[in-house]
Amino acid sequence: MRKTVFLLGLVFSTLSVMSQNSEISSVIKRVKEKYVPDSRVEIWDIVATQREDTVILKGETTNRDAYDELIVQAGSLYGQLKDSIRLLPASELGDATWGVIYNSVGTLRAQPRYGSELVSQGLLGMPVRILEKRAGWRRIQTPDQYIGWINGSVKVMTKPELEEYLQKPKVIITAFSSQSVSKPKNDAFPVSDLVAGNMLVVKGSKGKLYQVEYPDGREGYVRKSDALETGKWLKGVELTGESIVNTAYRLTGIPYLWGGTSPKGMDCSGFTKTVYFMHGIILARDASQQVHSGKLIDDQGDFSGALPGDLLFFGTKANDGKSKERVIHVGIYIGHNRFIHASDYIHIGSLDPDDPLYDEFNANRYLRTKRIIGEVGTPGIERIFDNEFYKQ
């Protein structure tokens, strides 16, 4: 009889622990869905374990509001609670939680190892937020809020140091491929390669060259024909469909690179993002994020209201509640039912079956057209120097 009572007590105790674990797991999930729906731009990696009568919350997050709500809800469920959650940026970084990319292109990976998936890139001169450090790797956040791991490529700064750096006059590289040289001479060795969108501090000029300084202190000279002072560049930018399409044409033939956002190689959303960046605009990183920005023009496929410069989105439609819509590709509309996009390489396709450039595959997965021009300042579409990272 005693053995039976003991076993029943053990079963009830086990069921109680299982119920509590399920309950706290549900709380963690609900808080994540409320505050951190997109793990590409916020970190929420939290689990709960139980040791005797104490529930232990472990993991890390970048969202203070989500953390606070979790602690309150977990505290109401359990008398004994141990908080082992790390809030990022990590406290061990001290004040050095900012930085600037100093290579022409800095590569972001999903995990802190070279074999991990390439998820995005940062351009020289781009301010970034540093979230944590593991050995030579840093987890950073770029101005479009995207998060990834990078090894090297970042000059670490405190916030005052970044503010001082951002106040210095800059030039932006407008040529899709260039380089800086060590001396203002024809036989000078290169300092580094450069790509469109790179920004460097300008210290002066010598003839047809700008004298420039890198975030890490290197100095060099850049051809004025390949760059413009940022103020003059912005004044000269025309955010029109014609200009967007012309810039897109100039990238024709560049190979597709998953995670690429530079003229060294681009994925589909890296292409659209780069074209708009060269017009002073920051877009969200991925196609599935960009689709939530701008003004809806068409979702039927007749393209009657589409204009050059609009973004076309492709993927799979929602299936009567059985599956959600998946946006997995994006291109730029150029008129006459044609679009330019990055797939294998940057090229033109058509949605017209009678066009010799007809792209049947993408025509069959077309979702909608969104307009960016005229929508600057709305969610997901902001001017570069209005971005919080650039205007510290």
Backbone torsions as a table, in degrees:
resi	resn	phi	psi	omega
1	MET	NA	-47.1	179.2
2	ARG	-61.1	-39.0	-179.7
3	LYS	-64.5	-38.4	178.9
4	THR	-65.1	-43.8	179.2
5	VAL	-62.7	-42.1	179.3
6	PHE	-61.6	-45.7	-179.0
7	LEU	-64.6	-40.0	177.0
8	LEU	-62.5	-41.1	178.6
9	GLY	-63.4	-39.3	179.1
10	LEU	-65.7	-41.4	179.3
11	VAL	-62.7	-47.9	-179.6
12	PHE	-62.9	-38.1	178.8
13	SER	-64.3	-43.7	179.0
14	THR	-63.2	-43.3	178.6
15	LEU	-63.0	-37.0	179.6
16	SER	-65.5	-43.3	179.0
17	VAL	-64.1	-42.4	179.0
18	MET	-62.0	-40.3	179.5
19	SER	-65.3	-42.3	179.4
20	GLN	-64.8	-42.8	179.4
21	ASN	-61.9	-41.1	178.2
22	SER	-64.4	-38.1	-178.2
23	GLU	-67.6	-45.2	-179.1
24	ILE	-69.4	-33.0	176.4
25	SER	-64.3	-37.6	178.0
26	SER	-66.7	-38.5	178.2
27	VAL	-63.6	-46.5	179.1
28	ILE	-58.4	-42.4	-179.7
29	LYS	-66.1	-43.5	-178.8
30	ARG	-64.4	-42.0	179.8
31	VAL	-64.4	-41.5	177.3
32	LYS	-60.3	-46.4	-178.6
33	GLU	-62.8	-32.6	-178.6
34	LYS	-76.3	-44.0	-171.8
35	TYR	-107.2	-28.3	-173.6
36	VAL	-130.2	64.1	-178.1
37	PRO	-71.6	-20.5	-177.1
38	ASP	-122.1	104.9	-176.6
39	SER	-72.3	-4.0	177.3
40	ARG	-79.0	-21.3	-175.3
41	VAL	-120.6	-6.7	175.6
42	GLU	-143.0	151.8	178.7
43	ILE	-105.7	129.9	174.4
44	TRP	-145.6	91.3	-177.6
45	ASP	-126.4	81.7	-171.6
46	ILE	-130.5	135.4	176.6
47	VAL	-132.0	160.9	178.1
48	ALA	-119.9	136.1	173.3
49	THR	-127.4	164.8	-179.1
50	GLN	-128.5	132.3	175.8
51	ARG	-125.8	107.6	-174.2
52	GLU	56.2	-118.1	-177.3
53	ASP	-95.7	5.6	-175.2
54	THR	-108.7	129.8	174.1
55	VAL	-93.8	131.3	-178.2
56	ILE	-112.5	123.9	175.4
57	LEU	-99.4	122.1	-177.2
58	LYS	-127.1	152.3	175.9
59	GLY	133.4	-155.0	-177.9
60	GLU	-152.8	154.5	178.0
61	THR	-154.3	155.3	174.2
62	THR	-99.5	-4.7	-172.6
63	ASN	-105.0	107.4	-177.1
64	ARG	-67.0	-39.1	-179.8
65	ASP	-63.4	-41.6	178.6
66	ALA	-64.6	-42.3	178.0
67	TYR	-60.4	-48.2	-178.6
68	ASP	-59.9	-42.9	-178.9
69	GLU	-67.6	-38.8	178.1
70	LEU	-61.3	-45.0	-179.4
71	ILE	-61.8	-42.3	179.0
72	VAL	-63.6	-47.9	-177.2
73	GLN	-68.1	-41.1	178.4
74	ALA	-65.7	-37.1	178.8
75	GLY	-64.5	-31.6	178.8
76	SER	-75.7	-18.0	-179.8
77	LEU	-92.3	-29.9	-172.7
78	TYR	-130.2	138.8	176.9
79	GLY	-75.7	-37.5	-178.5
80	GLN	-106.3	114.9	-177.2
81	LEU	-135.8	128.3	176.6
82	LYS	-112.2	122.1	-178.0
83	ASP	-96.0	109.7	177.1
84	SER	-119.7	31.2	-179.6
85	ILE	-87.5	135.5	175.7
86	ARG	-96.4	127.8	172.4
87	LEU	-90.6	130.3	-179.8
88	LEU	-103.1	144.0	6.6
89	PRO	-61.7	143.0	-176.7
90	ALA	-63.4	140.2	-176.9
91	SER	-62.2	-29.1	-177.7
92	GLU	-69.1	-12.1	176.5
93	LEU	-74.4	-17.9	-176.2
94	GLY	65.7	-135.1	179.5
95	ASP	-87.8	-5.7	-175.5
96	ALA	-86.3	67.9	-175.6
97	THR	-111.8	15.5	177.5
98	TRP	-131.8	165.8	178.1
99	GLY	-169.4	174.9	178.7
100	VAL	-135.4	134.8	178.0
101	ILE	-65.9	131.5	-178.4
102	TYR	-114.2	-8.4	171.8
103	ASN	-93.4	158.1	-178.3
104	SER	-54.5	-38.9	176.4
105	VAL	-140.3	127.1	175.8
106	GLY	-107.3	130.7	-173.4
107	THR	-95.7	128.9	178.0
108	LEU	-103.6	133.6	179.4
109	ARG	-119.0	160.7	-176.9
110	ALA	-68.4	-33.2	-178.8
111	GLN	-132.8	159.5	-177.0
112	PRO	-78.1	63.2	175.0
113	ARG	-157.9	150.2	-174.2
114	TYR	-67.1	-25.8	-179.8
115	GLY	-80.2	-2.2	-177.3
116	SER	-80.6	159.3	-178.5
117	GLU	-56.7	134.2	172.5
118	LEU	-76.6	123.0	-175.2
119	VAL	-110.4	-26.7	179.5
120	SER	-169.2	-178.5	177.8
121	GLN	-140.7	155.2	173.6
122	GLY	-119.2	145.5	-177.4
123	LEU	-98.4	152.7	178.6
124	LEU	-52.5	131.5	-179.4
125	GLY	91.7	-5.2	-178.2
126	MET	-79.3	125.6	175.5
127	PRO	-75.7	140.4	-179.5
128	VAL	-135.0	156.1	175.6
129	ARG	-99.7	133.1	179.7
130	ILE	-98.0	126.5	-174.5
131	LEU	-101.5	-37.6	177.4
132	GLU	-165.5	170.6	-178.0
133	LYS	-135.8	136.6	173.9
134	ARG	-135.2	112.1	-175.6
135	ALA	52.9	-124.0	-179.0
136	GLY	-88.2	0.5	-177.3
137	TRP	-97.0	143.9	173.8
138	ARG	-125.7	136.7	173.0
139	ARG	-89.5	122.0	-174.3
140	ILE	-126.2	163.9	175.0
141	GLN	-124.6	129.1	-178.0
142	THR	-90.8	170.7	-176.3
143	PRO	-59.0	-24.1	175.6
144	ASP	-84.0	9.2	177.0
145	GLN	79.6	-1.0	-178.0
146	TYR	-69.0	144.7	-175.4
147	ILE	-118.6	136.8	176.6
148	GLY	-165.7	175.4	-178.5
149	TRP	-102.8	138.6	-178.3
150	ILE	-135.9	142.4	177.1
151	ASN	-112.1	118.3	-175.1
152	GLY	71.8	-160.9	174.3
153	SER	69.6	-7.1	-176.1
154	VAL	-121.2	123.1	170.1
155	LYS	-84.4	112.9	-175.3
156	VAL	-75.6	138.5	-178.5
157	MET	-142.6	157.8	166.7
158	THR	-83.8	170.2	179.7
159	LYS	-62.3	-43.8	176.5
160	PRO	-60.9	-37.6	178.4
161	GLU	-65.6	-39.9	177.3
162	LEU	-65.4	-42.7	179.1
163	GLU	-59.4	-41.4	178.5
164	GLU	-64.5	-42.9	-179.7
165	TYR	-62.8	-42.7	-176.2
166	LEU	-67.8	-21.8	179.6
167	GLN	-78.5	-15.1	-178.1
168	LYS	-73.9	145.0	179.6
169	PRO	-65.2	143.6	-175.5
170	LYS	-129.2	161.4	164.6
171	VAL	-117.9	151.6	175.2
172	ILE	-115.0	136.8	177.6
173	ILE	-75.3	123.7	-179.2
174	THR	-104.3	-20.0	174.0
175	ALA	-74.5	144.1	-178.1
176	PHE	-72.5	-19.5	175.9
177	SER	-145.3	129.8	-179.4
178	SER	-155.6	-172.4	173.9
179	GLN	-158.1	158.5	171.8
180	SER	-105.1	153.0	-179.4
181	VAL	-122.3	159.3	-172.4
182	SER	-75.0	-26.3	-177.4
183	LYS	-140.8	156.7	178.6
184	PRO	-79.9	56.1	-179.4
185	LYS	-134.5	154.1	-177.5
186	ASN	-65.0	-29.9	-177.1
187	ASP	-98.9	17.0	-178.4
188	ALA	-70.8	144.7	176.4
189	PHE	-75.3	151.7	178.6
190	PRO	-71.2	150.2	170.1
191	VAL	-90.1	-45.9	175.2
192	SER	-166.2	166.6	168.9
193	ASP	-77.2	163.0	178.6
194	LEU	-141.5	151.8	177.7
195	VAL	-132.1	164.5	180.0
196	ALA	-55.2	134.6	180.0
197	GLY	98.3	-15.5	175.3
198	ASN	-63.4	140.2	177.4
199	MET	-124.7	133.2	179.5
200	LEU	-131.0	151.1	175.1
201	VAL	-67.1	132.3	178.1
202	VAL	-99.3	125.7	-176.7
203	LYS	-104.8	-13.0	-179.3
204	GLY	163.5	-166.4	178.6
205	SER	-145.8	156.4	177.9
206	LYS	-143.6	102.6	-178.7
207	GLY	63.4	-120.1	-178.1
208	LYS	-92.4	15.6	-176.1
209	LEU	-122.6	145.7	166.5
210	TYR	-93.1	138.2	170.4
211	GLN	-89.9	124.6	-172.2
212	VAL	-127.2	160.5	177.2
213	GLU	-129.9	137.3	179.4
214	TYR	-85.3	160.8	176.6
215	PRO	-59.0	-28.2	-179.7
216	ASP	-91.6	8.5	174.2
217	GLY	99.2	-12.4	176.7
218	ARG	-63.2	151.0	178.4
219	GLU	-126.1	156.1	179.9
220	GLY	-168.6	-169.9	-179.5
221	TYR	-131.1	137.8	-177.9
222	VAL	-125.4	139.8	177.6
223	ARG	-63.2	132.9	178.7
224	LYS	-63.9	-25.9	178.2
225	SER	-69.4	-15.1	-179.1
226	ASP	-103.7	0.2	-173.2
227	ALA	-149.4	164.2	175.1
228	LEU	-142.2	148.4	170.6
229	GLU	-63.1	138.1	-170.0
230	THR	-58.4	-36.9	178.7
231	GLY	-61.7	-47.2	178.9
232	LYS	-65.5	-38.1	179.3
233	TRP	-60.6	-48.9	-178.7
234	LEU	-63.1	-38.5	179.0
235	LYS	-65.6	-29.7	-177.7
236	GLY	-89.5	-8.9	-178.7
237	VAL	-71.0	129.6	174.4
238	GLU	-112.5	109.9	-179.3
239	LEU	-85.6	78.8	-179.9
240	THR	-126.1	161.5	178.2
241	GLY	-60.4	-40.2	179.9
242	GLU	-61.9	-43.5	-179.3
243	SER	-68.0	-41.3	177.4
244	ILE	-59.0	-47.3	-178.2
245	VAL	-66.2	-40.8	179.0
246	ASN	-62.5	-40.0	177.4
247	THR	-65.7	-41.2	178.3
248	ALA	-60.9	-42.0	178.4
249	TYR	-58.8	-37.0	-177.0
250	ARG	-66.4	-16.1	179.5
251	LEU	-96.1	2.0	-178.6
252	THR	-53.6	134.5	176.3
253	GLY	93.8	-13.2	178.7
254	ILE	-65.2	132.0	-175.9
255	PRO	-65.2	151.0	174.1
256	TYR	-71.1	135.2	174.9
257	LEU	-139.0	115.4	178.0
258	TRP	-57.5	124.1	-179.3
259	GLY	89.3	-8.0	-176.3
260	GLY	-77.1	138.2	177.9
261	THR	-134.8	28.5	-177.8
262	SER	-141.3	165.2	178.3
263	PRO	-62.1	-4.5	174.4
264	LYS	-77.8	-13.8	-178.0
265	GLY	158.0	138.5	-173.7
266	MET	-139.8	147.1	164.8
267	ASP	-92.9	-177.2	-171.3
268	CYS	-62.0	-46.2	-179.1
269	SER	-78.5	-25.5	173.5
270	GLY	-64.8	-34.1	177.0
271	PHE	-65.9	-52.9	-179.6
272	THR	-62.5	-37.7	179.9
273	LYS	-65.2	-42.4	-179.6
274	THR	-66.1	-43.4	179.8
275	VAL	-59.2	-44.2	-179.9
276	TYR	-74.5	-31.2	177.3
277	PHE	-62.2	-37.4	179.0
278	MET	-73.7	1.5	170.9
279	HIS	-114.8	18.0	175.3
280	GLY	81.5	16.5	-174.4
281	ILE	-120.2	134.7	173.0
282	ILE	-99.9	123.3	173.2
283	LEU	-105.6	164.8	173.9
284	ALA	-62.2	161.4	-171.7
285	ARG	-72.3	-51.9	-171.3
286	ASP	-101.7	158.7	178.2
287	ALA	-58.7	-39.6	-178.6
288	SER	-70.5	-13.4	172.6
289	GLN	-95.5	-42.3	-179.7
290	GLN	-60.8	-29.9	-176.8
291	VAL	-64.6	-19.3	-179.8
292	HIS	-86.7	-2.3	-179.4
293	SER	-103.3	161.6	173.1
294	GLY	80.8	-174.7	-175.6
295	LYS	-102.1	130.2	178.5
296	LEU	-68.3	126.3	-179.3
297	ILE	-108.6	-41.2	-175.9
298	ASP	-156.0	139.0	170.4
299	ASP	-137.3	18.3	180.0
300	GLN	-109.4	-22.1	178.6
301	GLY	95.3	13.7	177.7
302	ASP	-94.3	-16.8	174.4
303	PHE	57.4	21.7	-176.7
304	SER	-64.1	-29.9	-178.8
305	GLY	-104.1	-0.1	-176.1
306	ALA	-70.8	143.5	178.8
307	LEU	-128.0	154.5	175.7
308	PRO	-53.1	136.7	-178.0
309	GLY	100.6	-17.7	176.7
310	ASP	-67.6	156.8	177.5
311	LEU	-100.2	132.7	175.2
312	LEU	-103.3	133.5	-178.2
313	PHE	-115.8	144.3	-175.7
314	PHE	-133.2	155.6	178.5
315	GLY	162.9	-145.2	178.4
316	THR	-119.3	137.4	-178.3
317	LYS	-77.7	158.2	174.5
318	ALA	-62.8	147.2	-175.7
319	ASN	-118.7	80.2	174.3
320	ASP	46.0	43.4	177.7
321	GLY	80.5	-8.1	-179.7
322	LYS	-79.2	-33.0	177.6
323	SER	-146.0	147.8	-179.2
324	LYS	-82.9	159.1	174.3
325	GLU	-63.2	141.2	176.4
326	ARG	-124.7	116.3	177.0
327	VAL	-95.9	117.8	-172.5
328	ILE	-129.7	2.5	-179.1
329	HIS	-155.1	151.2	179.9
330	VAL	-147.9	146.8	175.5
331	GLY	-144.4	178.2	-178.4
332	ILE	-111.3	125.5	178.9
333	TYR	-70.4	134.1	-179.1
334	ILE	-118.4	2.0	-180.0
335	GLY	105.1	158.5	176.6
336	HIS	55.9	39.7	178.5
337	ASN	62.8	18.4	176.7
338	ARG	-106.6	155.6	177.9
339	PHE	-146.0	158.1	177.4
340	ILE	-117.4	136.4	-173.6
341	HIS	-155.0	167.0	178.0
342	ALA	-99.6	109.8	177.1
343	SER	-155.3	106.6	-168.7
344	ASP	75.0	-56.8	170.3
345	TYR	-154.1	168.9	-178.3
346	ILE	-76.0	122.3	-176.8
347	HIS	-156.2	172.7	-177.8
348	ILE	-95.9	139.4	173.6
349	GLY	-129.7	170.3	-179.8
350	SER	-132.5	150.4	176.1
351	LEU	-103.5	7.5	-179.9
352	ASP	-98.9	118.2	-178.3
353	PRO	-59.6	-22.7	-179.1
354	ASP	-89.4	-1.5	-179.4
355	ASP	-87.6	134.5	177.8
356	PRO	-60.4	-18.5	178.5
357	LEU	-96.0	16.4	-176.5
358	TYR	-54.7	129.0	179.0
359	ASP	-109.8	88.9	-174.5
360	GLU	-62.8	-39.5	-177.8
361	PHE	-58.5	-51.1	-178.8
362	ASN	-74.6	-31.1	176.7
363	ALA	-59.5	-35.6	-177.9
364	ASN	-79.6	-10.2	178.9
365	ARG	-121.9	19.1	177.4
366	TYR	-62.7	138.4	179.7
367	LEU	-114.0	-56.3	-176.2
368	ARG	-166.6	168.1	176.3
369	THR	-118.2	133.0	178.2
370	LYS	-124.7	144.4	-180.0
371	ARG	-103.9	129.7	178.7
372	ILE	-96.9	-42.3	-178.8
373	ILE	-63.0	129.3	-177.2
374	GLY	90.9	-4.7	-177.7
375	GLU	-116.4	14.9	-179.8
376	VAL	-62.7	133.0	-178.0
377	GLY	102.2	-11.8	174.5
378	THR	-87.7	166.0	-174.9
379	PRO	-51.9	129.5	176.6
380	GLY	84.6	0.9	-179.9
381	ILE	-135.4	104.5	-178.1
382	GLU	-138.9	151.5	176.4
383	ARG	-69.5	145.2	-175.4
384	ILE	-51.8	-51.1	-172.4
385	PHE	-85.4	6.1	168.1
386	ASP	-94.6	-12.6	178.9
387	ASN	-65.7	139.5	-174.8
388	GLU	-60.9	-29.2	-179.5
389	PHE	-71.1	-33.1	-177.1
390	TYR	-86.5	-17.9	-176.5
391	LYS	-117.2	41.7	179.4
392	GLN	-54.0	NA	NA
